[in-house]
Amino acid sequence: MTKNAKLIIITISIITLIALFPISITTFAYGMGSYAATWLYMGLYPTLIVAIFLAIRNVNPVYYLLYFIALTYPSYFLKTSRNI
């Protein structure tokens, strides 16, 4: 992976972290309908924070974790928000 691609991934991940903060706080305060959905959100946000720090430290496998979180968090949020 090139240096520019890593920089773009890190930048987008930090923007995602900032954008998902209100959703995570609201989920923590009020829950998300089911117990399992609430704990999924509470697990994904700290994982995103750790993954960003590891990406800054240039740990190569962490980029796959960032891809997974970037796809899981919004898609699961859209699925659960339609049911509310």
Contact map, one row per residue, 1 for C-alpha under 8 A:
111011000000000000000000000000000000000000000000000000000000000000000000000000000000
111111000000000000000000000000000000000000000000000000000000000000000000000000000000
111111100000000000000000000000000000000000000000000000000000000000000000000000000000
011111110000000000000000000000000000000000000000000000000000000000000000000000000000
111111111000000000000000000000000000000000000000000000000000000000000000000000000000
111111111100000000000000000000000000000000000000000000100000000000000000000000000000
001111111110000000000000000000000000000000000000000000000000000000000000000000000000
000111111111000000000000000000000000000000000000000000000000000000000000000000000000
000011111111100000000000000000000000000000000000000000000000001000000000000000000000
000001111111110000000000000000000000000000000000000100110000000000000000000000000000
000000111111111000000000000000000000000000000000000000000000000000000000000000000000
000000011111111100000000000000000000000000000000000000000000000000000000000000000000
000000001111111110000000000000000000000000000001000100000000000001000100000000000000
000000000111111111000000000000000000000000000000000100000000000000000000000000000000
000000000011111111100000000000000000000000000000000000000000000000000000000000000000
000000000001111111110000000000000000000000000000000000000000000000000100000000000000
000000000000111111111000000000000000000000001001100000000000000000000000000000000000
000000000000011111111000000000000000000000000000000000000000000000000000000000000000
000000000000001111111110000000000000000000000000000000000000000000000000000000000000
000000000000000111111111000000000000000000001000000000000000000000000000000000000000
000000000000000011111111100000000000000000000000000000000000000000000000000000000000
000000000000000000111111110000000000000000000000000000000000000000000000000000000000
000000000000000000111111111000000000000000000000000000000000000000000000000000000000
000000000000000000011111111100000000000011001000000000000000000000000000000000000000
000000000000000000001111111110000000000000000000000000000000000000000000000000000000
000000000000000000000111111111100000000000000000000000000000000000000000000000000000
000000000000000000000011111111110000010011000000000000000000000000000000000000000000
000000000000000000000001111111100000010001000000000000000000000000000000000000000000
000000000000000000000000111111100000000000000000000000000000000000000000000000000000
000000000000000000000000011111110000000000000000000000000000000000000000000000000000
000000000000000000000000011111111110010000000000000000000000000000000000000000000000
000000000000000000000000001001111110110000000000000000000000000000000000000000010000
000000000000000000000000000000111110110000000000000000000000000000000000000000000001
000000000000000000000000000000111111110000000000000000000000000000000000000000000000
000000000000000000000000000000111111111000000000000000000000000000000000000000000000
000000000000000000000000000000000111111100000000000000000000000000000000000000000000
000000000000000000000000000000011111111110000000000000000000000000000000000000010000
000000000000000000000000001100111111111111000000000000000000000000000000000000000000
000000000000000000000000000000000011111111100000000000000000000000000000000000000000
000000000000000000000000000000000001111111110000000000000000000000000000000000000000
000000000000000000000001001000000000111111111000000000000000000000000000100000000000
000000000000000000000001001100000000011111111100000000000000000000000000000000000000
000000000000000000000000000000000000001111111110000000000000000000000000000000000000
000000000000000000000000000000000000000111111111000000000000000000001000100000000000
000000000000000010010001000000000000000011111111100000000000000000000000000000000000
000000000000000000000000000000000000000001111111110000000000000000000000000000000000
000000000000000000000000000000000000000000111111111000000000000000000000000000000000
000000000000100010000000000000000000000000011111111100000000000001001000000000000000
000000000000000010000000000000000000000000001111111110000000000000000000000000000000
000000000000000000000000000000000000000000000111111111000000000000000000000000000000
000000000000000000000000000000000000000000000011111111100000011011000000000000000000
000000000100110000000000000000000000000000000001111111110000000001000000000000000000
000000000000000000000000000000000000000000000000111111111000000000000000000000000000
000000000000000000000000000000000000000000000000011111111110010000000000000000000000
000001000100000000000000000000000000000000000000001111111111011000000000000000000000
000000000100000000000000000000000000000000000000000111111110000000000000000000000000
000000000000000000000000000000000000000000000000000011111110000000000000000000000000
000000000000000000000000000000000000000000000000000001111111000000000000000000000000
000000000000000000000000000000000000000000000000000001111111111000000000000000000000
000000000000000000000000000000000000000000000000000000100111111000000000000000000000
000000000000000000000000000000000000000000000000000000000011111110000000000000000000
000000000000000000000000000000000000000000000000001001100011111111000000000000000000
000000001000000000000000000000000000000000000000001000100011111111100000000000000000
000000000000000000000000000000000000000000000000000000000000111111110000000000000000
000000000000000000000000000000000000000000000000001000000000111111111000000000000000
000000000000100000000000000000000000000000000001001100000000011111111100000000000000
000000000000000000000000000000000000000000000000000000000000001111111110000000000000
000000000000000000000000000000000000000000000000000000000000000111111111000000000000
000000000000000000000000000000000000000000010001000000000000000011111111100000000000
000000000000100100000000000000000000000000000000000000000000000001111111110000000000
000000000000000000000000000000000000000000000000000000000000000000111111111000000000
000000000000000000000000000000000000000000000000000000000000000000011111111100000000
000000000000000000000000000000000000000010010000000000000000000000001111111110000000
000000000000000000000000000000000000000000000000000000000000000000000111111111000000
000000000000000000000000000000000000000000000000000000000000000000000011111111100000
000000000000000000000000000000000000000000000000000000000000000000000001111111110000
000000000000000000000000000000000000000000000000000000000000000000000000111111111000
000000000000000000000000000000000000000000000000000000000000000000000000011111111100
000000000000000000000000000000000000000000000000000000000000000000000000001111111110
000000000000000000000000000000010000100000000000000000000000000000000000000111111111
000000000000000000000000000000000000000000000000000000000000000000000000000011111111
000000000000000000000000000000000000000000000000000000000000000000000000000001111111
000000000000000000000000000000000000000000000000000000000000000000000000000000111111
000000000000000000000000000000001000000000000000000000000000000000000000000000011111
